[in-house]
Each structure stands twice: as structure tokens, then as C-alpha cells.
Amino acid sequence: NYITTGTRVEGTKCIYDFYSNSSHHSGKFFSPYYPQNYKPNSACRYRFFARPGERVRILFTNIQLHHIDA
């Protein structure tokens, strides 16, 4: 269910590119190990490339910026 649909850059562990083209202009990305917590020292990069005249829109449906123990 939680599969990043971008293309992983060859030779990297967690850099993904998302390209817009005539048949594909949307995708999904998740932090590593989602829905579990982001592991310490994890680093991912997601790069978005639009065609001329397009804009990139990112919609977050679930975001947690800091874990707080209740």
C-alpha cells in the first residue's frame, strides 16, 4: 500500500525522481519504513520535474513533524 511511485535514482538508496509526461502526471511518495517512524539519520530526496507550463503541486494527506510521547 505504501509504495513510492517515482523512479529510484540508480546507485542511491533513497533518491526518487518524478517526471510528468503526456500519460502520467501524478504519483505518491512515502518516507522510508512508513507507516512506522522515520529512522534516525535517514535521508531521502524526492525530486519533481514538470513539463514547460506545468506546476508541481504536493498534497500531504498525513504528516507528523515531531514525535511527542503523550
ZALOZA-926295 format. One line per 5 residues: number of its first residue (from 1); for each residue x, z, y of C-alpha. Coordinates in Angstrom, 3 decimals. Layout:
# ZALOZA-926295
NUM = X,Z,Y  ...
//
This chain:
# ZALOZA-926295
1 = 0.000,0.000,0.000  2.856,0.712,2.402  4.956,-2.424,2.211  6.718,-3.775,5.278  5.785,-7.449,5.567
6 = 8.747,-8.527,7.689  11.855,-10.124,6.234  14.683,-7.699,5.478  17.915,-8.930,7.025  20.361,-9.763,4.249
11 = 23.138,-7.192,3.843  21.169,-4.399,5.541  19.151,-1.505,4.190  16.533,-1.245,6.887  16.538,-4.019,9.471
16 = 13.464,-6.245,9.402  12.627,-9.386,11.373  9.089,-10.516,12.115  8.592,-14.128,13.188  5.444,-15.733,14.491
21 = 4.653,-19.254,13.284  1.609,-21.512,13.095  0.288,-19.933,9.891  1.488,-16.333,10.228  1.365,-14.187,13.342
26 = 0.765,-10.634,12.165  2.390,-8.093,9.887  2.835,-4.431,9.042  5.813,-2.117,9.141  6.358,1.430,7.942
31 = 9.144,3.951,8.268  11.249,4.458,5.134  9.568,6.585,2.470  6.213,6.528,4.307  3.857,8.367,3.881
36 = 6.485,11.071,3.299  8.550,12.345,6.225  11.315,10.238,7.724  14.571,11.400,6.116  17.342,12.884,8.314
41 = 19.850,10.306,9.575  17.587,7.412,8.550  17.799,4.477,10.893  15.622,1.384,10.798  15.288,-1.504,13.175
46 = 12.279,-3.796,13.464  12.729,-6.977,15.495  9.791,-9.089,16.634  10.097,-12.756,17.614  7.212,-14.573,19.281
51 = 6.846,-18.278,19.914  7.036,-19.546,23.513  3.924,-18.453,25.396  3.088,-15.657,22.937  3.406,-11.932,23.458
56 = 4.212,-9.293,20.894  1.587,-6.573,20.546  2.281,-3.476,18.460  -0.659,-1.327,17.414  0.141,2.065,15.911
61 = -2.556,3.442,13.644  -0.699,6.596,12.608  2.240,8.124,14.438  3.821,11.565,14.285  6.651,12.109,16.719
66 = 7.742,15.597,15.733  7.008,17.735,12.712  5.696,21.184,13.603  5.096,23.835,10.946  1.729,25.470,11.548
//
